[in-house]
């Protein structure tokens, strides 16, 4: 959970665009790897941690939707 008394920290808006892009790419790769496990719990945990990370930097969070091809 995010500490409400976290104080002044660097947010996504203060970060260099390359930093934001790299963070988002890392999160995307991490979620893709979690999805490859075919383990719902792993995907849900990864989604929750990614969501928390983005919120810590002042973003709106992360939501994962998985489309399955049969």
N, C-alpha and C positions, 0 to 999 in steps of 0.2 A: 504494500500500500504506500502511496505517496505521502510523505511527511508534510503536513500543512505548514510547518515552520522551517521549510527548507531554505528560505532566504533568497538572496540574489544569486542566480546561477545563469549560465549561458543557455540560451534557448535556441530553437531552430532559426528564428529570425535574425539572431546575432551571429550565427555560424556562417562561415564562407560557403557558397553554393556547392563547392566540391566536397566539403565535409558532409553536407546534408545529402548529396547524391550518393556518396560512399556509404553513409549510414543506411540509407534506404535500400541500396543494392545488397548490403550485408544482411539486412532483415529479410529481403526477398529470397535470397539464396538459402538462408536458414529455414524459412517456411517451406520452400520447395523441398529441401532435404528432409524435413519432418514429414511432409506429405508422402515422400517416397518410402517411408517406413511402413505405410499402410496401417499405422497404429493410431487410432482415434485419440487416445490419451496423450500421446506424444505431440500430435498436431494441436490439441487443445492447450497443452502446457506451453508450447512454443508460441502460439497465438497470444496467450495471456502475458507471457514475458515480453513479447514484442510490443504489445499494446501498452504495457507499463513503461517500457523504455521510451516510446514516442511521447507518452503523456508527461514523463519526467522532463522532456525537452520542450514542453509547451505545445505539443501537437494534439490532434484530435483523436489519436489512437489508431489501432489496427483491427480490421475484421477480416477473417479468412473465410472464403467460400470455395469449396472444392467441387468441381464438376467431374463426374465419373463417366468415362466412355466405356461402353460395353461392346 
